[in-house]
């Protein structure tokens, strides 16, 4: 009988539209707090959701994707169904299937698999949280609801508390991304006393450019073993751009789309920082910024990330789902040339047919 990463039987797993199994699971774990786990730190790849040309999810390549991250980029933590993964463009059923595939294929290969379960509907978010617990994910993350918005800290915490309570055995992370949600509640304010309301709270994915707010989150929570994950969404900036600054301010790790294909390069910066070779760390940061600055000027987002990942890895990521549009051939050609000029990509790195697959 197959078991998941927490040793639970996968038998009897329900579809996304069934609540009975989730209810029994929630009842069984209702009195548990978050399981003690190794702290989430270092690089976390915000995973892409591979799709066919017809907009269906291409589950068949996720196993290769896992191996590529681990073996080629040295990245062993992932953040699934977030912005880069087009999570909010997927149905609840699709999000469950994607999460299951990452947990199944990542077993004994990845260190931590965090599933983003945020949704506009509290019930849907709870259902996704329960499902993540059932399949043995290592944590869940939630953005603020962004249509009917919470108007203050207490309202937002009440929403997050209800989602976390649906999977009390899983570490819970708040995904702070105000530029996309429009919820401007400062992370510093939100974290004040949050563990009293949400015992499973373990940290923050900080996707904002306000380093004052980020610094205060770290400074005011020094006694707590929170994970402070810096991760500015690529639709605004790439997290690589400011990562070194965030490390100086106390970031324990980073979540980003570029770690899918620049993970090895970014780890060199982290290693230099850890050995206090700040000159080398800064040089690595500037080198990465040269590429990010170049593609941002061309127009850089989820679509372009999928094209670059296809180019670099040889794994077909396909087009994005509407309303996003496929990256242009011109963008891919320019990105390839820039990667080569920075020695991020050699001719031997390219697989046959990559250009056709991503253009």
Order of alpha helices (4+ residues) and beta strands (2+ residues): alpha-beta-alpha-beta-alpha-beta-alpha-beta-alpha-beta-alpha-alpha-alpha-beta-alpha-beta-alpha-beta-alpha-alpha-alpha-alpha-alpha
